[in-house]
Amino acid sequence: MESVEDLSLGPCTASQYLRPFRLRYRQNGISKIWDFMRSHDSVSILIFNTSRQCFVVVKQFRPAVYMCEMERKCPQNFERKKQETWNPLPNSLPASVGVTYELCAGIVDKPELSLEEIACREILEECGYEVPLATLKRITSYRSGVGVTGSKQTLFYAEVTDEMKASEGGGQPEEGELIEVVEIPLKDSMDFAYNESFPKTMGVIFSFMWFQTNVAPNLLEN
């Protein structure tokens, strides 16, 4: 996972995931312009293994995170780059700076499937657990990237056991996915959530907090 080479920065003229737009509008009589991207909505799943008393999250390399770190630490690599050509970049940073911890998740791009069905498929593909549709609990939905994409993500909760493990997970290599499954013990989860040395999404922090309020008290009672 942590080996990245042959970096090159170039134009994005077409994408199946993102579409750039510029909106002109008037707000309270003031003319404004805002640039934004349209992207797919998504689902994410907080997975708790009751056999091991741990959360199951995923770890993967994110090019956008890596490039943000590169621009912050090596701004010269982004200066005077021609957007219409490909520009080789030096391997100036280790790939590990682009690796993040995340909830199991996936985009909503199959209109024939419900959000719950997409979530269960993602759990199996990324983490290797077969979760019955009826056991999936919807937590809430929220807007992510409101300044750039405004897309909606729906968060679910799933409890699994070791007996529900059907494969090692890891995503779909044929689609370029390279995912590592990571277990976070319940007793260490809040320390992990606030430890900035582990780069993570807000979904991880929020869902761990939700668990402490809505699920953990019942565990203590039992």
KEKE-3310 file (N, C-alpha, C; in steps of 0.2 Angstrom, whole numbers, plus 5000, padded with zeros to 4 digits):
npx = (5004:5010:5018:5022:5025:5032:5025:5014:5007:4992:4979:4961:4950:4939:4928:4921:4917:4917:4911:4914:4907:4902:4893:4882:4874:4862:4862:4852:4852:4865:4878:4885:4898:4901:4911:4910:4909:4901:4897:4895:4883:4885:4887:4891:4898:4898:4906:4904:4912:4906:4911:4925:4924:4927:4930:4928:4937:4944:4959:4967:4976:4975:4975:4971:4973:4987:4992:4988:4996:5008:5008:5007:5019:5029:5027:5033:5032:5020:5019:5017:5013:5007:4991:4986:4995:5004:5014:5028:5031:5042:5046:5044:5039:5035:5023:5015:5010:4999:4989:4975:4963:4947:4929:4921:4915:4906:4902:4886:4880:4872:4857:4847:4848:4845:4850:4853:4856:4867:4876:4878:4884:4896:4902:4904:4913:4924:4927:4924:4913:4897:4883:4866:4853:4842:4847:4854:4857:4851:4859:4860:4860:4870:4878:4892:4908:4903:4907:4912:4907:4895:4888:4878:4880:4875:4875:4877:4875:4882:4882:4894:4900:4913:4909:4902:4911:4916:4926:4943:4941:4946:4943:4940:4951:4952:4946:4955:4956:4964:4964:4966:4961:4957:4957:4950:4951:4938:4940:4951:4946:4941:4953:4960:4952:4954:4968:4979:4990:4985:4979:4962:4945:4931:4920:4924:4927:4915:4906:4911:4909:4895:4892:4897:4887:4875:4876:4886:4882:4872:4880:4887:4877:4874)
npy = (4994:5006:5011:5022:5028:5036:5048:5060:5076:5082:5087:5086:5081:5074:5064:5050:5052:5065:5081:5097:5113:5130:5142:5155:5168:5178:5184:5190:5202:5204:5200:5184:5172:5154:5141:5123:5105:5091:5076:5058:5053:5044:5030:5025:5014:5010:4998:4985:4973:4960:4949:4951:4963:4975:4989:4989:4995:5003:5005:5015:5021:5038:5048:5062:5067:5064:5073:5085:5086:5086:5098:5107:5105:5105:5117:5122:5112:5114:5126:5137:5127:5120:5118:5110:5101:5086:5085:5079:5073:5075:5061:5066:5064:5052:5038:5036:5047:5050:5040:5035:5032:5025:5024:5009:5011:5017:5023:5029:5022:5014:5013:5004:4997:4998:5010:5002:4990:4993:4996:4984:4977:4984:4981:4967:4967:4976:4973:4959:4953:4945:4953:4952:4960:4965:4968:4979:4995:5011:5026:5041:5054:5065:5081:5081:5089:5102:5114:5111:5099:5096:5084:5070:5059:5044:5036:5020:5007:4992:4977:4963:4946:4935:4923:4927:4931:4930:4932:4939:4952:4968:4975:4978:4972:4973:4985:4993:4995:4995:4990:4990:4980:4985:4983:4991:4991:4992:4998:5006:5015:5029:5036:5033:5040:5054:5055:5063:5058:5047:5048:5052:5051:5062:5055:5043:5048:5054:5043:5035:5042:5043:5029:5028:5035:5029:5015:5009:5011:5001:4989:4989:4987:4974)
npz = (5000:5004:4994:4981:4965:4950:4949:4942:4937:4930:4918:4921:4911:4909:4919:4928:4941:4945:4941:4936:4939:4937:4946:4944:4953:4962:4978:4991:4983:4979:4967:4964:4962:4962:4962:4960:4963:4956:4963:4967:4979:4994:5005:5022:5034:5051:5059:5071:5079:5089:5094:5096:5102:5096:5084:5066:5054:5039:5030:5019:5004:4999:4986:4985:4998:4999:4989:4994:5006:4999:4992:5003:5009:4999:4990:4978:4969:4963:4957:4943:4934:4919:4915:4905:4901:4906:4920:4927:4944:4958:4969:4983:4995:5007:5004:5014:5020:5014:5018:5025:5039:5039:5039:5033:5017:5002:4985:4979:4966:4960:4954:4955:4967:4985:4998:5009:5003:4996:5006:5013:5003:5002:5014:5014:5002:5006:5020:5022:5029:5030:5031:5036:5028:5036:5048:5048:5054:5052:5055:5053:5041:5032:5025:5015:5012:5009:5004:4992:4985:4991:4992:4998:5012:5019:5035:5042:5055:5059:5067:5069:5069:5073:5066:5055:5046:5030:5020:5017:5014:5008:4997:4979:4968:4954:4952:4956:4969:4985:5000:5017:5031:5047:5065:5078:5095:5107:5119:5117:5108:5108:5112:5100:5091:5094:5092:5083:5076:5069:5054:5050:5045:5047:5049:5056:5069:5073:5072:5082:5093:5093:5095:5108:5115:5112:5111:5119:5133:5134:5133:5144:5154:5151)
capx = (5000:5014:5023:5019:5030:5030:5019:5013:5001:4989:4972:4956:4945:4932:4928:4915:4916:4917:4909:4915:4903:4902:4886:4881:4868:4861:4859:4851:4854:4873:4880:4890:4900:4904:4914:4908:4909:4895:4899:4890:4881:4888:4885:4897:4895:4901:4905:4907:4913:4904:4915:4931:4923:4932:4927:4932:4938:4948:4965:4969:4980:4971:4979:4969:4976:4994:4993:4987:5002:5014:5007:5009:5027:5033:5023:5036:5029:5013:5020:5018:5011:5002:4985:4984:5000:5006:5020:5031:5032:5047:5044:5047:5036:5033:5016:5011:5007:4992:4986:4970:4959:4940:4924:4919:4910:4905:4897:4879:4880:4868:4850:4842:4849:4843:4856:4855:4859:4874:4880:4879:4889:4902:4904:4907:4919:4929:4929:4923:4908:4891:4878:4859:4850:4837:4851:4858:4853:4852:4860:4858:4863:4873:4881:4900:4911:4898:4909:4915:4903:4888:4885:4875:4882:4871:4879:4874:4878:4881:4886:4896:4903:4918:4906:4900:4917:4916:4932:4947:4939:4951:4940:4940:4958:4950:4944:4960:4956:4969:4961:4968:4956:4960:4952:4951:4948:4933:4943:4955:4943:4941:4960:4961:4948:4957:4975:4980:4995:4982:4975:4956:4939:4927:4915:4926:4926:4908:4902:4914:4905:4888:4892:4898:4881:4869:4877:4891:4879:4869:4885:4889:4872:4873)
capy = (5000:5012:5012:5026:5031:5039:5053:5065:5080:5084:5089:5081:5083:5070:5059:5047:5053:5072:5086:5104:5118:5137:5144:5163:5169:5184:5183:5197:5208:5204:5195:5180:5166:5149:5135:5117:5099:5086:5069:5054:5052:5038:5027:5023:5009:5009:4990:4983:4965:4959:4943:4954:4970:4980:4992:4987:5001:5002:5010:5015:5027:5043:5053:5069:5068:5064:5079:5091:5086:5088:5105:5110:5104:5106:5121:5123:5107:5116:5133:5138:5120:5120:5113:5106:5095:5082:5087:5074:5076:5071:5057:5070:5062:5045:5037:5035:5053:5049:5034:5037:5027:5027:5019:5006:5016:5016:5028:5027:5023:5008:5015:4998:4995:5003:5012:4997:4985:4995:4996:4977:4975:4987:4978:4961:4968:4979:4970:4952:4951:4945:4956:4952:4967:4967:4969:4985:5001:5018:5031:5047:5056:5072:5083:5081:5093:5107:5120:5109:5095:5096:5077:5067:5052:5040:5032:5015:5004:4985:4972:4957:4942:4931:4918:4931:4932:4926:4933:4943:4959:4971:4978:4974:4974:4974:4992:4997:4996:4992:4991:4985:4980:4987:4982:4996:4989:4997:5001:5011:5019:5036:5038:5033:5045:5060:5055:5066:5054:5043:5052:5049:5055:5065:5050:5039:5052:5055:5037:5032:5046:5040:5023:5029:5037:5025:5008:5007:5010:4994:4984:4989:4984:4967)
capz = (5000:5005:4988:4976:4961:4944:4950:4937:4938:4924:4918:4921:4906:4910:4925:4930:4948:4947:4936:4938:4937:4940:4947:4944:4956:4966:4985:4994:4979:4978:4962:4966:4958:4966:4959:4964:4959:4957:4964:4969:4986:4997:5011:5026:5039:5057:5060:5077:5080:5096:5096:5098:5105:5092:5078:5060:5049:5033:5029:5012:5001:4996:4982:4986:5004:4998:4985:4999:5009:4995:4991:5009:5011:4993:4985:4972:4964:4960:4954:4936:4931:4914:4917:4899:4900:4911:4923:4932:4951:4962:4975:4988:5001:5008:5002:5021:5022:5010:5020:5030:5042:5037:5039:5027:5013:4995:4982:4977:4959:4957:4956:4956:4974:4990:5001:5013:4999:4994:5012:5014:4998:5003:5020:5011:4998:5009:5026:5022:5033:5027:5035:5034:5027:5041:5055:5047:5057:5049:5060:5050:5034:5032:5019:5016:5007:5007:5000:4985:4982:4994:4992:5005:5015:5024:5039:5045:5060:5058:5072:5066:5074:5069:5062:5049:5042:5024:5016:5020:5012:5005:4991:4973:4965:4947:4951:4958:4977:4989:5006:5023:5036:5053:5070:5084:5101:5110:5125:5114:5102:5109:5111:5093:5088:5095:5091:5077:5073:5065:5050:5049:5042:5053:5050:5061:5075:5074:5073:5088:5098:5093:5099:5116:5118:5110:5111:5124:5139:5134:5134:5151:5157:5150)
cpx = (5004:5020:5020:5025:5027:5024:5020:5006:4998:4982:4967:4950:4939:4933:4921:4913:4914:4915:4910:4910:4904:4895:4886:4875:4868:4858:4859:4853:4861:4874:4885:4892:4903:4905:4912:4909:4903:4898:4894:4889:4885:4885:4892:4894:4900:4900:4908:4907:4912:4908:4922:4931:4928:4928:4932:4932:4943:4953:4967:4973:4975:4975:4977:4973:4984:4996:4992:4993:5008:5013:5009:5016:5031:5029:5026:5034:5023:5014:5021:5017:5006:4997:4984:4989:5001:5013:5022:5032:5038:5044:5047:5044:5034:5025:5012:5008:5000:4987:4981:4966:4951:4935:4923:4914:4910:4901:4891:4878:4876:4860:4845:4843:4847:4850:4858:4859:4866:4879:4882:4885:4896:4906:4908:4913:4925:4932:4928:4918:4901:4886:4871:4856:4846:4841:4854:4854:4856:4853:4858:4862:4865:4876:4889:4902:4906:4900:4911:4910:4896:4884:4883:4878:4877:4875:4874:4878:4877:4885:4887:4899:4908:4915:4903:4905:4917:4922:4937:4946:4945:4949:4941:4946:4957:4948:4949:4960:4961:4968:4964:4963:4959:4955:4955:4948:4943:4936:4948:4952:4943:4948:4962:4958:4951:4965:4976:4986:4992:4977:4968:4951:4935:4922:4917:4925:4919:4904:4905:4910:4898:4888:4893:4891:4875:4870:4881:4887:4875:4874:4887:4883:4871:4880)
cpy = (5006:5013:5016:5029:5033:5044:5058:5069:5083:5086:5084:5083:5080:5065:5056:5048:5060:5076:5093:5108:5125:5140:5152:5164:5176:5182:5189:5203:5208:5198:5191:5175:5161:5143:5128:5111:5095:5079:5065:5054:5046:5036:5025:5019:5009:5001:4989:4976:4964:4953:4946:4960:4975:4983:4989:4992:4999:5007:5009:5022:5032:5048:5060:5071:5069:5071:5085:5092:5088:5096:5110:5110:5106:5111:5122:5118:5109:5123:5132:5131:5122:5115:5109:5101:5091:5084:5082:5077:5072:5067:5060:5068:5055:5044:5037:5041:5054:5044:5037:5031:5030:5022:5015:5010:5014:5022:5025:5028:5017:5010:5010:4995:5000:5004:5006:4991:4986:4995:4989:4974:4977:4983:4971:4962:4971:4975:4962:4949:4951:4947:4955:4959:4970:4969:4976:4991:5007:5023:5038:5048:5063:5074:5083:5086:5099:5113:5118:5104:5095:5089:5074:5060:5050:5035:5027:5012:4996:4981:4966:4953:4938:4926:4921:4932:4927:4926:4938:4951:4962:4975:4974:4976:4976:4981:4996:4998:4992:4994:4987:4986:4981:4986:4987:4993:4994:5001:5007:5016:5026:5039:5038:5039:5052:5061:5057:5062:5049:5047:5049:5054:5057:5059:5045:5042:5052:5049:5034:5036:5044:5033:5023:5031:5032:5017:5005:5006:5003:4988:4983:4986:4977:4963)
cpz = (5000:5000:4982:4972:4954:4944:4944:4937:4932:4924:4919:4917:4906:4916:4926:4937:4949:4941:4939:4935:4940:4940:4948:4947:4960:4973:4989:4990:4977:4973:4965:4961:4963:4961:4963:4959:4961:4958:4966:4976:4988:5003:5015:5032:5045:5059:5067:5078:5087:5098:5099:5102:5102:5086:5072:5055:5044:5033:5022:5010:4998:4992:4984:4993:5003:4994:4990:5003:5005:4993:4997:5010:5005:4988:4979:4966:4960:4957:4946:4932:4925:4915:4911:4897:4906:4914:4928:4939:4954:4967:4981:4995:5001:5007:5009:5022:5018:5012:5026:5033:5041:5039:5033:5023:5006:4992:4980:4970:4956:4959:4957:4963:4979:4994:5006:5009:4997:5000:5013:5009:5000:5009:5018:5007:5002:5016:5027:5026:5029:5032:5033:5034:5033:5048:5054:5050:5054:5055:5058:5044:5035:5026:5020:5011:5005:5003:4993:4982:4984:4993:4999:5006:5020:5028:5042:5051:5059:5064:5068:5071:5069:5064:5056:5044:5036:5019:5020:5018:5008:4998:4985:4969:4958:4946:4954:4966:4980:4996:5012:5028:5043:5059:5076:5090:5104:5115:5123:5109:5103:5109:5104:5089:5088:5094:5084:5073:5068:5060:5049:5047:5048:5054:5056:5068:5077:5076:5080:5094:5099:5096:5106:5119:5117:5111:5117:5131:5140:5135:5141:5156:5157:5153)
residu = (MET:GLU:SER:VAL:GLU:ASP:LEU:SER:LEU:GLY:PRO:CYS:THR:ALA:SER:GLN:TYR:LEU:ARG:PRO:PHE:ARG:LEU:ARG:TYR:ARG:GLN:ASN:GLY:ILE:SER:LYS:ILE:TRP:ASP:PHE:MET:ARG:SER:HIS:ASP:SER:VAL:SER:ILE:LEU:ILE:PHE:ASN:THR:SER:ARG:GLN:CYS:PHE:VAL:VAL:VAL:LYS:GLN:PHE:ARG:PRO:ALA:VAL:TYR:MET:CYS:GLU:MET:GLU:ARG:LYS:CYS:PRO:GLN:ASN:PHE:GLU:ARG:LYS:LYS:GLN:GLU:THR:TRP:ASN:PRO:LEU:PRO:ASN:SER:LEU:PRO:ALA:SER:VAL:GLY:VAL:THR:TYR:GLU:LEU:CYS:ALA:GLY:ILE:VAL:ASP:LYS:PRO:GLU:LEU:SER:LEU:GLU:GLU:ILE:ALA:CYS:ARG:GLU:ILE:LEU:GLU:GLU:CYS:GLY:TYR:GLU:VAL:PRO:LEU:ALA:THR:LEU:LYS:ARG:ILE:THR:SER:TYR:ARG:SER:GLY:VAL:GLY:VAL:THR:GLY:SER:LYS:GLN:THR:LEU:PHE:TYR:ALA:GLU:VAL:THR:ASP:GLU:MET:LYS:ALA:SER:GLU:GLY:GLY:GLY:GLN:PRO:GLU:GLU:GLY:GLU:LEU:ILE:GLU:VAL:VAL:GLU:ILE:PRO:LEU:LYS:ASP:SER:MET:ASP:PHE:ALA:TYR:ASN:GLU:SER:PHE:PRO:LYS:THR:MET:GLY:VAL:ILE:PHE:SER:PHE:MET:TRP:PHE:GLN:THR:ASN:VAL:ALA:PRO:ASN:LEU:LEU:GLU:ASN)
# end
